């Protein structure tokens, strides 16, 4: 039986059209298009407040405005608080790196300030997340694909945000997750690194519950029940709920430092791969197809016994340690 399985399409319940800016074809969204709308003061307005919404965006602007300026760009965050659209998007126009952040998503009951920070980091990841990129008829576009933007959010962005004093008062999902706690304890020795890792996984849990609600998923996502599907080609659209949750965990436990640079062309650069000497933090195979199977082999190993172009042990090599 072949090991590689195509990831199923996201729920057909989300095929409506969201109110995105005019350049919608240039705007990767956090969620698939949907018709959900949460106006200010409505019965469904149960998420974060406008001041909290702005506090998160102020932090991102301060941390990443200079980085984008160093690239010759300008970070423009459109604060669309009164817009009830339950989504977020990114676009580029000239030298402007644009984030469109809608109040409707922030007002959803599942969204905490930490969860909203992850959403903003995901949209920033379309700009800064590196390869793999979306492609068009003329080649690679400016935007990192959805799975890579999820990975970037926890691998790079949330670590900076949650290390910043301004984030100390962000609202967050309370309690703990045993699987995530064990994974973070195994990945990091310093208490402060473990705390940021756990906090990042709980932010992922917050938005995973948003996905569940929007998709009408019957199964509750959990870090203890990872998606075992394996794509045969890179999946560039929004992965399924559990697959995205797995990506948040793996980004959180990858030991690559925030300073390790990502590449616009090499998906392995600045990320966790076995060939790079890492033993965990790999992008999940439910959306990620390595361009080079050696990414999942220890340094110095040879690729052999291939099936459909991948090592027979591909699934096991990608699984990482048991906690």
Backbone as CSV, one residue per row, in Angstrom:
resi,resn,N_x,N_y,N_z,CA_x,CA_y,CA_z,C_x,C_y,C_z
1,UNK,0.853,-1.199,0.000,0.000,0.000,0.000,0.885,1.244,0.000
2,UNK,0.599,2.192,-0.810,1.432,3.390,-0.891,1.339,4.169,0.418
3,UNK,2.487,4.758,0.803,2.526,5.543,2.013,1.934,6.933,1.819
4,UNK,2.014,7.428,0.610,1.644,8.827,0.370,0.157,8.980,0.076
5,UNK,-0.484,9.861,0.789,-1.920,10.109,0.641,-2.146,11.584,0.381
6,UNK,-3.071,11.871,-0.486,-3.397,13.275,-0.754,-4.225,13.835,0.399
7,UNK,-3.885,15.006,0.846,-4.650,15.667,1.892,-6.001,16.098,1.335
8,UNK,-7.069,15.775,2.072,-8.407,16.123,1.591,-8.624,17.623,1.580
9,UNK,-9.544,18.081,0.764,-9.842,19.521,0.656,-10.535,19.991,1.922
10,UNK,-10.439,21.263,2.213,-11.111,21.826,3.382,-12.612,21.798,3.164
11,UNK,-13.337,21.917,4.265,-14.786,21.740,4.253,-15.483,22.605,3.210
12,UNK,-16.448,21.993,2.517,-17.205,22.724,1.493,-18.127,23.774,2.113
13,UNK,-18.242,23.724,3.433,-19.075,24.726,4.092,-18.458,26.112,4.061
14,UNK,-17.185,26.215,3.658,-16.485,27.488,3.694,-16.259,28.063,2.313
15,UNK,-17.167,27.818,1.403,-16.955,28.249,0.021,-17.575,29.603,-0.291
16,UNK,-18.103,30.266,0.720,-18.650,31.595,0.498,-17.539,32.591,0.234
17,UNK,-17.888,33.824,-0.016,-16.881,34.838,-0.311,-16.750,35.802,0.848
18,UNK,-15.526,35.996,1.335,-15.281,36.949,2.412,-15.011,38.318,1.830
19,UNK,-15.256,39.334,2.628,-15.047,40.710,2.167,-13.590,41.087,2.318
20,UNK,-12.760,40.694,1.367,-11.355,41.030,1.353,-11.146,42.293,0.535
21,UNK,-9.983,42.945,0.669,-9.719,44.136,-0.129,-9.792,43.856,-1.617
22,UNK,-9.768,44.925,-2.406,-9.974,44.805,-3.843,-8.984,43.875,-4.505
23,UNK,-7.718,43.878,-4.040,-6.697,43.034,-4.664,-6.727,41.634,-4.078
24,UNK,-7.933,41.014,-4.049,-8.111,39.737,-3.359,-7.216,38.644,-3.909
25,UNK,-6.927,38.648,-5.193,-6.075,37.619,-5.779,-4.651,37.726,-5.257
26,UNK,-4.315,38.870,-4.672,-2.981,39.102,-4.124,-3.004,39.063,-2.608
27,UNK,-4.052,38.439,-2.023,-4.260,38.480,-0.579,-4.460,37.082,0.003
28,UNK,-3.397,36.373,0.339,-3.594,35.103,1.031,-4.307,35.335,2.353
29,UNK,-5.343,34.558,2.638,-6.125,34.739,3.855,-5.751,33.744,4.925
30,UNK,-6.013,34.084,6.189,-5.744,33.166,7.293,-6.674,31.965,7.239
31,UNK,-7.907,32.199,6.789,-8.918,31.157,6.667,-9.375,31.065,5.220
32,UNK,-9.904,29.925,4.810,-10.544,29.882,3.498,-11.689,30.894,3.463
33,UNK,-12.082,31.368,2.280,-13.207,32.310,2.192,-14.433,31.779,2.915
34,UNK,-15.095,32.626,3.690,-16.277,32.206,4.428,-17.225,33.395,4.567
35,UNK,-18.451,33.114,4.921,-19.465,34.166,5.006,-19.768,34.592,6.436
36,UNK,-19.021,34.078,7.392,-19.257,34.438,8.781,-18.910,35.906,9.012
37,UNK,-19.758,36.588,9.773,-19.560,38.011,10.045,-19.961,38.289,11.495
38,UNK,-19.073,38.935,12.252,-19.354,39.238,13.654,-19.246,40.748,13.856
39,UNK,-20.362,41.459,13.796,-20.343,42.916,13.984,-19.994,43.301,15.420
40,UNK,-19.541,44.526,15.598,-19.289,45.070,16.929,-20.586,45.071,17.733
41,UNK,-20.530,44.553,18.941,-21.680,44.577,19.830,-22.741,43.528,19.562
42,UNK,-22.494,42.629,18.622,-23.469,41.574,18.328,-23.427,40.496,19.403
43,UNK,-24.404,39.583,19.339,-24.467,38.506,20.327,-23.238,37.606,20.272
44,UNK,-22.564,37.564,19.104,-21.381,36.714,18.947,-20.080,37.447,19.241
45,UNK,-20.184,38.693,19.670,-19.001,39.500,19.984,-18.490,39.083,21.362
46,UNK,-17.627,38.050,21.390,-17.185,37.463,22.663,-15.665,37.320,22.747
47,UNK,-14.956,37.856,21.775,-13.509,37.700,21.754,-12.800,38.830,22.469
48,UNK,-11.770,39.380,21.835,-10.992,40.434,22.468,-11.585,41.810,22.171
49,UNK,-11.181,42.788,22.959,-11.681,44.155,22.837,-10.824,44.950,21.853
50,UNK,-11.357,46.102,21.425,-10.633,46.923,20.461,-9.265,47.346,20.996
51,UNK,-9.180,47.715,22.257,-7.902,48.115,22.837,-6.909,46.957,22.806
52,UNK,-7.387,45.739,23.076,-6.518,44.563,23.043,-6.078,44.248,21.611
53,UNK,-6.984,44.384,20.692,-6.703,44.230,19.262,-5.556,45.164,18.865
54,UNK,-5.659,46.423,19.260,-4.635,47.402,18.908,-3.325,47.166,19.645
55,UNK,-3.398,46.681,20.886,-2.168,46.392,21.627,-1.330,45.323,20.935
56,UNK,-1.989,44.289,20.435,-1.269,43.241,19.708,-0.644,43.817,18.441
57,UNK,-1.409,44.598,17.701,-0.912,45.156,16.441,0.199,46.181,16.677
58,UNK,0.101,46.933,17.771,1.176,47.867,18.120,2.483,47.114,18.342
59,UNK,2.397,45.966,19.011,3.594,45.173,19.308,4.229,44.642,18.029
60,UNK,3.403,44.123,17.138,3.921,43.613,15.866,4.541,44.735,15.047
61,UNK,3.884,45.879,15.002,4.401,47.023,14.243,5.774,47.449,14.772
62,UNK,5.899,47.512,16.080,7.156,47.946,16.683,8.284,46.936,16.452
63,UNK,7.957,45.644,16.541,8.980,44.618,16.397,9.406,44.408,14.946
64,UNK,8.443,44.472,14.029,8.736,44.081,12.654,8.802,45.237,11.669
65,UNK,8.334,46.421,12.054,8.476,47.567,11.167,9.918,47.812,10.773
66,UNK,10.866,47.816,11.719,12.274,48.031,11.358,12.852,46.920,10.481
67,UNK,12.442,45.661,10.721,12.955,44.558,9.894,12.517,44.715,8.444
68,UNK,11.277,45.090,8.242,10.790,45.279,6.879,11.398,46.532,6.255
69,UNK,11.633,47.556,7.072,12.303,48.756,6.565,13.704,48.426,6.076
70,UNK,14.374,47.497,6.767,15.717,47.085,6.356,15.700,46.377,5.008
71,UNK,14.544,45.856,4.624,14.381,45.224,3.311,13.992,46.245,2.246
72,UNK,13.836,47.491,2.656,13.406,48.526,1.728,11.908,48.668,1.642
73,UNK,11.194,48.052,2.604,9.741,48.086,2.573,9.143,48.860,3.731
74,UNK,7.823,48.951,3.730,7.059,49.611,4.787,5.987,48.647,5.265
75,UNK,5.963,48.383,6.574,4.916,47.532,7.128,3.665,48.367,7.344
76,UNK,2.594,48.015,6.640,1.313,48.721,6.755,0.281,47.754,7.312
77,UNK,-0.188,48.025,8.518,-1.220,47.183,9.132,-2.547,47.928,9.055
78,UNK,-3.471,47.391,8.290,-4.809,47.976,8.173,-5.666,47.434,9.314
79,UNK,-6.020,48.317,10.237,-6.757,47.932,11.445,-8.248,48.090,11.192
80,UNK,-8.865,47.031,10.716,-10.249,47.072,10.246,-11.188,46.586,11.344
81,UNK,-11.130,47.272,12.485,-11.858,46.817,13.671,-13.358,46.725,13.445
82,UNK,-13.951,47.676,12.772,-15.409,47.673,12.627,-15.900,46.707,11.557
83,UNK,-14.998,46.148,10.767,-15.366,45.176,9.736,-15.589,43.820,10.400
84,UNK,-16.758,43.232,10.193,-17.110,41.984,10.846,-16.557,40.730,10.197
85,UNK,-15.783,40.854,9.126,-15.225,39.687,8.429,-14.403,38.829,9.377
86,UNK,-14.654,37.537,9.364,-13.885,36.600,10.185,-12.773,36.027,9.323
87,UNK,-11.709,36.792,9.211,-10.559,36.388,8.411,-9.450,37.406,8.653
88,UNK,-8.343,37.221,7.972,-7.229,38.171,7.938,-6.520,37.882,6.629
89,UNK,-5.749,38.839,6.125,-5.075,38.604,4.850,-3.808,39.436,4.757
90,UNK,-2.990,39.084,3.772,-1.741,39.805,3.503,-1.677,40.129,2.021
91,UNK,-1.025,41.228,1.685,-0.807,41.575,0.291,0.423,42.469,0.184
92,UNK,0.960,42.588,-1.005,2.057,43.516,-1.264,1.644,44.460,-2.386
93,UNK,2.007,45.713,-2.199,1.725,46.735,-3.203,2.920,47.675,-3.234
94,UNK,3.707,47.594,-4.299,4.934,48.373,-4.350,5.859,47.933,-3.234
95,UNK,6.299,48.884,-2.407,7.174,48.531,-1.286,6.402,48.333,0.018
96,UNK,5.068,48.283,-0.074,4.237,48.117,1.116,3.983,46.637,1.412
97,UNK,4.308,46.240,2.634,4.013,44.899,3.139,2.743,45.050,3.974
98,UNK,1.627,44.616,3.431,0.326,44.952,4.011,-0.276,43.767,4.770
99,UNK,-0.789,44.052,5.971,-1.580,43.088,6.734,-2.973,43.672,6.898
100,UNK,-3.989,42.920,6.527,-5.388,43.334,6.696,-5.973,42.550,7.867
101,UNK,-6.177,43.232,8.978,-6.625,42.566,10.196,-8.052,43.009,10.518
102,UNK,-8.971,42.048,10.502,-10.391,42.334,10.648,-10.872,42.131,12.089
103,UNK,-11.739,43.040,12.524,-12.291,42.931,13.856,-13.164,41.709,14.051
104,UNK,-13.830,41.255,12.980,-14.713,40.100,13.104,-13.989,38.873,13.615
105,UNK,-12.795,38.620,13.127,-12.020,37.467,13.606,-11.654,37.661,15.069
106,UNK,-11.206,38.863,15.423,-10.801,39.142,16.802,-11.965,39.009,17.776
107,UNK,-13.190,39.201,17.293,-14.360,39.125,18.169,-14.883,37.694,18.335
108,UNK,-14.320,36.737,17.622,-14.781,35.349,17.759,-14.466,34.819,19.154
109,UNK,-15.368,34.054,19.696,-15.268,33.543,21.061,-13.978,32.757,21.319
110,UNK,-13.434,32.096,20.306,-12.246,31.260,20.487,-10.947,32.048,20.543
111,UNK,-10.997,33.329,20.201,-9.768,34.102,19.999,-9.358,34.853,21.265
112,UNK,-8.149,34.565,21.745,-7.494,35.315,22.812,-6.508,36.302,22.181
113,UNK,-5.892,37.159,22.983,-4.856,38.041,22.435,-3.671,37.227,21.916
114,UNK,-3.311,36.165,22.634,-2.230,35.295,22.156,-2.611,34.642,20.833
115,UNK,-3.854,34.167,20.736,-4.313,33.562,19.489,-4.333,34.568,18.357
116,UNK,-4.755,35.801,18.659,-4.768,36.845,17.638,-3.345,37.183,17.204
117,UNK,-2.404,37.168,18.147,-1.000,37.397,17.795,-0.516,36.336,16.815
118,UNK,-0.959,35.093,16.995,-0.588,34.044,16.051,-1.152,34.344,14.664
119,UNK,-2.385,34.817,14.613,-2.998,35.169,13.324,-2.174,36.243,12.619
120,UNK,-1.794,37.287,13.378,-0.990,38.360,12.788,0.361,37.805,12.326
121,UNK,0.966,36.948,13.148,2.251,36.344,12.783,2.120,35.490,11.523
122,UNK,1.010,34.784,11.378,0.781,34.003,10.159,0.754,34.910,8.939
123,UNK,0.015,36.012,9.027,-0.051,36.919,7.878,1.313,37.552,7.595
124,UNK,2.049,37.869,8.639,3.413,38.358,8.458,4.268,37.279,7.806
125,UNK,3.973,36.018,8.140,4.710,34.901,7.562,4.570,34.795,6.054
126,UNK,3.454,35.246,5.507,3.332,35.261,4.045,4.408,36.164,3.441
127,UNK,4.767,37.223,4.162,5.789,38.156,3.689,7.207,37.677,4.000
128,UNK,7.401,37.107,5.193,8.749,36.846,5.703,9.081,35.376,5.892
129,UNK,8.123,34.482,5.617,8.292,33.065,5.952,9.197,32.275,5.040
130,UNK,9.594,32.826,3.899,10.507,32.124,3.007,9.857,30.965,2.263
131,UNK,10.685,30.116,1.683,10.209,28.979,0.891,9.652,27.893,1.817
132,UNK,8.657,27.129,1.277,8.098,27.150,-0.080,7.119,28.298,-0.312
133,UNK,7.115,28.759,-1.566,6.324,29.907,-1.973,5.143,29.476,-2.846
134,UNK,4.108,30.327,-2.848,3.046,30.166,-3.832,3.628,30.385,-5.221
135,UNK,3.085,29.714,-6.208,3.582,29.874,-7.578,2.487,30.431,-8.468
136,UNK,2.918,31.076,-9.519,1.993,31.598,-10.519,2.540,31.231,-11.886
137,UNK,1.894,31.697,-12.925,2.313,31.315,-14.277,3.723,31.809,-14.592
138,UNK,4.190,32.840,-13.872,5.512,33.379,-14.166,6.560,32.935,-13.139
139,UNK,6.192,32.047,-12.217,7.157,31.553,-11.239,6.680,31.775,-9.813
140,UNK,7.610,31.804,-8.875,7.260,31.992,-7.472,6.737,33.402,-7.216
141,UNK,5.716,33.499,-6.378,5.180,34.802,-6.010,5.904,35.316,-4.772
142,UNK,5.464,36.448,-4.255,6.060,37.010,-3.049,5.667,36.247,-1.799
143,UNK,4.597,35.453,-1.854,3.975,34.922,-0.640,4.392,33.496,-0.315
144,UNK,4.739,33.259,0.949,4.931,31.894,1.437,3.584,31.186,1.473
145,UNK,3.589,29.865,1.261,2.343,29.109,1.265,1.758,29.047,2.675
146,UNK,0.514,28.591,2.778,-0.206,28.626,4.049,0.498,27.836,5.151
147,UNK,0.899,26.607,4.860,1.559,25.793,5.872,2.850,26.420,6.365
148,UNK,3.623,26.993,5.445,4.876,27.640,5.826,4.611,28.879,6.681
149,UNK,3.550,29.607,6.388,3.197,30.781,7.187,2.781,30.371,8.598
150,UNK,2.075,29.237,8.729,1.757,28.694,10.055,3.037,28.345,10.806
151,UNK,3.957,27.672,10.128,5.213,27.239,10.741,6.026,28.454,11.190
152,UNK,6.120,29.452,10.323,6.846,30.681,10.641,6.269,31.361,11.885
153,UNK,4.950,31.360,12.011,4.313,32.052,13.123,4.873,31.584,14.458
154,UNK,5.029,30.262,14.632,5.522,29.727,15.898,7.036,29.595,15.938
155,UNK,7.645,29.341,14.798,9.100,29.172,14.726,9.840,30.477,14.995
156,UNK,9.328,31.577,14.485,10.033,32.856,14.561,9.234,33.933,15.290
157,UNK,8.058,34.249,14.763,7.343,35.458,15.166,6.857,35.432,16.612
158,UNK,6.155,34.389,17.019,5.620,34.361,18.375,6.725,34.366,19.421
159,UNK,7.872,33.795,19.086,8.977,33.813,20.049,9.437,35.237,20.330
160,UNK,9.448,36.058,19.297,9.804,37.464,19.495,8.709,38.193,20.262
161,UNK,7.472,37.947,19.876,6.349,38.642,20.513,6.255,38.266,21.994
162,UNK,6.333,36.968,22.301,6.164,36.531,23.681,7.404,36.779,24.541
163,UNK,8.513,37.146,23.921,9.699,37.560,24.666,9.657,39.049,24.996
164,UNK,8.723,39.759,24.398,8.622,41.206,24.570,7.765,41.530,25.789
165,UNK,8.216,42.448,26.631,7.438,42.792,27.839,6.006,43.227,27.563
166,UNK,5.758,43.807,26.394,4.407,44.276,26.070,3.395,43.140,26.023
167,UNK,3.864,41.908,25.828,2.948,40.770,25.702,2.583,40.146,27.040
168,UNK,3.171,40.656,28.132,2.941,40.021,29.431,1.472,40.046,29.834
169,UNK,0.754,41.065,29.411,-0.657,41.192,29.801,-1.623,40.707,28.725
170,UNK,-1.116,40.060,27.687,-2.010,39.503,26.669,-2.894,38.431,27.307
171,UNK,-4.164,38.399,26.916,-5.033,37.309,27.352,-4.631,36.046,26.612
172,UNK,-4.837,34.908,27.255,-4.407,33.644,26.655,-5.284,32.501,27.130
173,UNK,-5.202,31.382,26.453,-5.934,30.184,26.856,-5.351,29.680,28.163
174,UNK,-6.183,29.539,29.167,-5.719,29.095,30.472,-5.596,27.580,30.526
175,UNK,-4.920,27.105,31.557,-4.701,25.675,31.677,-3.457,25.265,30.915
176,UNK,-3.289,23.981,30.758,-2.117,23.460,30.064,-2.519,22.274,29.209
177,UNK,-1.610,21.873,28.349,-1.817,20.710,27.495,-0.664,19.747,27.781
178,UNK,-0.984,18.567,28.267,0.053,17.631,28.717,1.025,17.266,27.600
179,UNK,0.506,17.009,26.402,1.372,16.632,25.291,2.292,17.777,24.900
180,UNK,1.734,18.984,24.810,2.542,20.147,24.461,3.582,20.430,25.539
181,UNK,3.193,20.296,26.803,4.130,20.538,27.903,5.300,19.566,27.836
182,UNK,5.019,18.290,27.616,6.082,17.290,27.513,6.989,17.586,26.331
183,UNK,6.401,17.965,25.206,7.183,18.259,24.007,8.103,19.449,24.237
184,UNK,7.588,20.493,24.890,8.392,21.693,25.150,9.480,21.403,26.176
185,UNK,9.168,20.597,27.202,10.175,20.236,28.202,11.306,19.435,27.577
186,UNK,10.959,18.562,26.626,11.978,17.747,25.962,12.819,18.571,24.994
187,UNK,12.227,19.630,24.436,12.929,20.419,23.424,13.878,21.437,24.027
188,UNK,13.521,22.003,25.184,14.281,23.130,25.730,14.665,22.882,27.184
189,UNK,15.852,23.332,27.550,16.350,23.163,28.915,16.020,24.367,29.799
190,UNK,16.040,25.575,29.224,15.816,26.782,30.014,14.326,26.984,30.296
191,UNK,13.978,27.306,31.544,12.562,27.513,31.887,11.879,28.574,31.024
192,UNK,12.591,29.661,30.704,11.972,30.721,29.912,11.673,30.261,28.489
193,UNK,12.539,29.401,27.925,12.285,28.862,26.588,11.106,27.890,26.610
194,UNK,11.034,27.102,27.658,9.907,26.176,27.793,8.592,26.933,27.928
195,UNK,8.629,28.022,28.698,7.403,28.797,28.915,6.904,29.415,27.615
196,UNK,7.812,29.962,26.818,7.409,30.546,25.535,6.904,29.462,24.594
197,UNK,7.554,28.304,24.610,7.114,27.178,23.777,5.686,26.771,24.131
198,UNK,5.427,26.586,25.425,4.081,26.176,25.858,3.055,27.253,25.501
199,UNK,3.415,28.495,25.746,2.493,29.596,25.443,2.166,29.635,23.948
200,UNK,3.157,29.378,23.116,2.944,29.377,21.668,2.031,28.239,21.241
201,UNK,2.193,27.066,21.868,1.312,25.945,21.523,-0.114,26.215,21.968
202,UNK,-0.285,26.910,23.093,-1.637,27.232,23.560,-2.285,28.282,22.660
203,UNK,-1.481,29.183,22.106,-2.020,30.105,21.097,-2.514,29.319,19.898
204,UNK,-1.740,28.284,19.512,-2.169,27.410,18.424,-3.461,26.689,18.742
205,UNK,-3.606,26.306,19.993,-4.839,25.626,20.411,-6.034,26.571,20.302
206,UNK,-5.828,27.836,20.647,-6.886,28.836,20.545,-7.409,28.931,19.115
207,UNK,-6.512,29.093,18.148,-6.984,29.251,16.770,-7.452,27.927,16.175
208,UNK,-6.940,26.798,16.672,-7.436,25.502,16.191,-8.910,25.323,16.552
209,UNK,-9.314,25.850,17.695,-10.728,25.787,18.069,-11.563,26.722,17.197
210,UNK,-10.956,27.814,16.723,-11.623,28.668,15.737,-11.836,27.882,14.440
211,UNK,-10.798,27.167,13.981,-10.933,26.355,12.762,-12.046,25.332,12.932
212,UNK,-12.066,24.661,14.076,-13.078,23.626,14.328,-14.472,24.207,14.197
213,UNK,-14.678,25.396,14.794,-16.002,26.018,14.745,-16.381,26.393,13.315
214,UNK,-15.437,26.954,12.562,-15.738,27.391,11.201,-15.952,26.213,10.255
215,UNK,-15.197,25.144,10.460,-15.296,23.990,9.571,-16.418,23.039,9.965
216,UNK,-17.037,23.278,11.148,-17.998,22.320,11.681,-17.369,20.944,11.851
217,UNK,-16.109,20.914,12.267,-15.423,19.640,12.496,-16.107,18.887,13.629
218,UNK,-16.285,17.593,13.439,-16.901,16.782,14.487,-15.881,16.299,15.511
219,UNK,-14.607,16.301,15.126,-13.545,15.814,16.006,-12.824,17.002,16.637
220,UNK,-12.619,16.931,17.945,-11.888,17.985,18.649,-10.399,17.823,18.358
221,UNK,-9.721,18.864,17.849,-8.299,18.728,17.562,-7.488,18.657,18.852
222,UNK,-6.369,17.958,18.791,-5.526,17.839,19.980,-4.091,17.529,19.621
223,UNK,-3.182,17.977,20.440,-1.770,17.695,20.182,-1.429,16.217,20.376
224,UNK,-2.313,15.491,21.034,-2.076,14.060,21.243,-2.648,13.192,20.121
225,UNK,-3.190,13.825,19.075,-3.772,13.046,17.969,-3.338,13.640,16.630
226,UNK,-2.039,13.589,16.319,-1.531,14.234,15.100,-2.098,13.632,13.818
227,UNK,-2.167,14.460,12.807,-2.603,14.049,11.472,-1.521,13.148,10.875
228,UNK,-1.887,11.941,10.490,-0.909,10.974,9.974,-0.874,10.914,8.454
229,UNK,-1.656,11.751,7.765,-1.652,11.723,6.304,-0.335,12.274,5.775
230,UNK,0.038,11.833,4.579,1.289,12.242,3.938,0.976,12.669,2.511
231,UNK,1.250,13.918,2.186,0.957,14.410,0.846,1.978,13.891,-0.153
232,UNK,1.551,13.731,-1.385,2.462,13.301,-2.448,3.053,14.492,-3.193
233,UNK,2.411,15.651,-3.059,2.948,16.905,-3.598,2.709,17.993,-2.552
234,UNK,3.467,19.063,-2.618,3.323,20.147,-1.647,1.886,20.669,-1.656
235,UNK,1.283,20.748,-0.473,-0.076,21.252,-0.365,-0.005,22.740,-0.063
236,UNK,-0.464,23.569,-0.983,-0.252,25.012,-0.883,-1.426,25.761,-0.269
237,UNK,-2.584,25.111,-0.148,-3.761,25.778,0.396,-3.802,25.604,1.916
238,UNK,-4.930,25.940,2.542,-5.039,25.816,3.988,-5.128,24.343,4.390
239,UNK,-4.192,23.844,5.184,-4.302,22.461,5.651,-5.527,22.280,6.548
240,UNK,-5.865,21.024,6.797,-6.983,20.707,7.682,-6.652,21.121,9.115
241,UNK,-7.676,21.185,9.958,-7.534,21.705,11.319,-6.422,21.029,12.101
242,UNK,-6.427,19.691,12.178,-5.422,18.985,12.967,-4.030,19.186,12.392
243,UNK,-3.936,19.210,11.076,-2.650,19.406,10.409,-2.065,20.776,10.773
244,UNK,-2.900,21.804,10.820,-2.415,23.135,11.185,-1.987,23.161,12.655
245,UNK,-2.745,22.499,13.499,-2.390,22.442,14.911,-1.037,21.753,15.095
246,UNK,-0.807,20.681,14.348,0.476,19.980,14.402,1.617,20.908,13.993
247,UNK,1.365,21.757,13.003,2.389,22.683,12.520,2.766,23.682,13.606
248,UNK,1.769,24.156,14.368,2.062,25.084,15.450,2.946,24.422,16.515
249,UNK,2.675,23.157,16.815,3.507,22.450,17.788,4.933,22.300,17.277
250,UNK,5.080,21.863,16.032,6.415,21.622,15.487,7.213,22.914,15.379
251,UNK,6.565,24.000,14.985,7.261,25.285,14.958,7.708,25.711,16.343
252,UNK,6.910,25.381,17.347,7.223,25.779,18.725,8.397,25.009,19.300
253,UNK,8.577,23.732,18.908,9.628,22.906,19.517,10.894,22.836,18.673
254,UNK,10.895,23.474,17.510,12.115,23.527,16.701,13.142,24.399,17.431
255,UNK,14.373,23.911,17.553,15.410,24.623,18.310,16.183,25.639,17.469
256,UNK,15.826,25.800,16.208,16.491,26.834,15.424,16.259,28.191,16.089
257,UNK,17.297,28.997,16.239,17.094,30.317,16.843,16.310,31.241,15.926
258,UNK,15.686,32.238,16.521,14.936,33.222,15.745,15.842,33.887,14.715
259,UNK,17.105,34.037,15.055,18.059,34.722,14.175,18.483,33.902,12.957
260,UNK,18.183,32.596,12.942,18.552,31.755,11.794,17.728,32.172,10.590
261,UNK,18.377,32.617,9.552,17.683,33.216,8.415,16.989,32.166,7.560
262,UNK,15.778,32.510,7.136,15.039,31.703,6.173,15.452,32.119,4.771
263,UNK,15.162,31.248,3.807,15.557,31.498,2.420,14.325,31.618,1.541
264,UNK,14.432,32.457,0.523,13.341,32.600,-0.445,13.268,31.410,-1.394
265,UNK,14.321,30.611,-1.445,14.375,29.506,-2.417,14.629,28.138,-1.784
266,UNK,15.270,28.081,-0.618,15.625,26.814,0.019,14.768,26.594,1.255
267,UNK,13.779,25.671,1.199,12.887,25.473,2.345,13.595,24.963,3.596
268,UNK,14.780,24.375,3.434,15.472,23.809,4.591,16.190,24.862,5.424
269,UNK,16.565,25.976,4.823,17.353,26.991,5.517,16.581,27.607,6.676
270,UNK,17.197,27.653,7.844,16.602,28.296,9.006,15.490,27.519,9.669
271,UNK,15.258,26.275,9.244,14.191,25.440,9.800,14.801,24.201,10.432
272,UNK,13.975,23.316,10.946,14.462,22.071,11.536,14.364,20.928,10.532
273,UNK,15.505,20.323,10.233,15.579,19.128,9.392,16.558,18.161,10.044
274,UNK,16.412,16.892,9.741,17.377,15.914,10.258,18.756,16.143,9.649
275,UNK,18.776,16.471,8.368,20.062,16.703,7.712,20.784,17.900,8.318
276,UNK,20.042,18.798,8.963,20.641,19.936,9.641,21.038,19.636,11.074
277,UNK,20.840,18.382,11.511,21.246,17.967,12.843,20.169,18.060,13.906
278,UNK,18.912,18.268,13.508,17.819,18.391,14.469,17.063,17.070,14.593
279,UNK,16.433,16.866,15.739,15.698,15.619,15.975,14.212,15.836,16.186
280,UNK,13.748,17.067,16.030,12.324,17.387,16.214,12.043,18.742,15.564
281,UNK,10.763,19.125,15.559,10.405,20.425,14.991,10.268,20.420,13.485
282,UNK,10.015,19.231,12.903,9.898,19.127,11.444,8.498,19.553,10.986
283,UNK,8.426,20.176,9.820,7.122,20.519,9.258,6.324,19.245,8.968
284,UNK,5.048,19.200,9.362,4.257,17.978,9.195,4.077,17.591,7.724
285,UNK,4.116,16.285,7.481,3.982,15.766,6.118,2.544,15.794,5.619
286,UNK,1.609,16.221,6.469,0.222,16.374,6.020,0.072,17.571,5.089
287,UNK,1.122,18.407,4.983,1.113,19.480,3.968,2.479,19.651,3.302
288,UNK,3.553,19.270,4.003,4.904,19.559,3.512,5.508,18.369,2.768
289,UNK,5.975,18.609,1.561,6.690,17.605,0.772,8.115,18.120,0.561
290,UNK,9.111,17.535,1.238,10.482,18.016,1.067,10.931,17.920,-0.388
291,UNK,11.571,18.979,-0.856,12.139,18.943,-2.203,13.275,17.944,-2.264
292,UNK,13.956,17.768,-1.153,15.072,16.829,-1.058,14.796,15.862,0.095
293,UNK,14.574,14.565,-0.178,14.293,13.606,0.899,15.375,13.560,1.968
294,UNK,16.583,13.988,1.628,17.672,13.987,2.602,17.401,14.907,3.782
295,UNK,16.428,15.833,3.650,16.073,16.695,4.780,15.699,15.875,6.004
296,UNK,15.136,14.682,5.781,14.652,13.869,6.890,15.611,12.743,7.249
297,UNK,16.845,12.813,6.749,17.870,11.830,7.098,18.941,12.492,7.946
298,UNK,19.509,11.757,8.914,20.590,12.326,9.725,21.771,12.727,8.851
299,UNK,22.601,13.662,9.320,23.766,14.093,8.542,24.639,12.920,8.115
300,UNK,25.049,12.923,6.862,25.939,11.896,6.340,25.243,10.647,5.838
301,UNK,23.913,10.541,6.030,23.197,9.349,5.580,22.967,9.392,4.076
302,UNK,22.758,8.223,3.492,22.447,8.123,2.074,20.982,7.738,1.909
303,UNK,20.379,8.238,0.864,18.995,7.883,0.553,18.994,6.567,-0.209
304,UNK,18.261,5.587,0.297,18.202,4.303,-0.399,16.838,3.672,-0.177
305,UNK,16.550,2.616,-0.928,15.281,1.923,-0.785,14.100,2.825,-1.053
306,UNK,14.178,3.616,-2.120,13.144,4.610,-2.363,11.847,4.003,-2.891
307,UNK,10.770,4.602,-2.491,9.437,4.242,-2.997,8.765,5.535,-3.417
308,UNK,8.397,5.621,-4.687,7.810,6.849,-5.220,8.710,8.063,-4.960
309,UNK,10.019,7.854,-5.024,10.944,8.961,-4.867,11.242,9.336,-3.434
310,UNK,10.680,8.608,-2.462,10.913,8.906,-1.059,11.466,7.673,-0.354
311,UNK,12.279,7.854,0.692,12.768,6.696,1.426,11.616,5.889,2.005
312,UNK,11.769,4.571,2.062,10.741,3.710,2.631,10.467,4.123,4.077
313,UNK,11.479,4.584,4.772,11.346,4.968,6.170,10.954,6.431,6.354
314,UNK,10.465,7.054,5.293,10.156,8.494,5.291,9.216,8.875,6.429
315,UNK,8.132,8.116,6.596,7.152,8.437,7.621,7.790,8.371,9.011
316,UNK,8.571,7.313,9.274,9.183,7.145,10.586,10.213,8.227,10.862
317,UNK,10.994,8.564,9.825,12.007,9.587,10.005,11.401,10.939,10.317
318,UNK,10.236,11.202,9.763,9.584,12.496,9.963,8.886,12.594,11.310
319,UNK,8.631,11.444,11.915,7.788,11.439,13.110,8.440,12.135,14.295
320,UNK,9.767,12.120,14.374,10.440,12.742,15.511,10.301,11.874,16.749
321,UNK,10.723,12.369,17.893,10.741,11.556,19.114,9.355,11.412,19.721
322,UNK,9.187,10.365,20.510,7.981,10.219,21.318,8.261,10.857,22.669
323,UNK,7.278,11.623,23.201,7.544,12.341,24.455,6.987,11.570,25.630
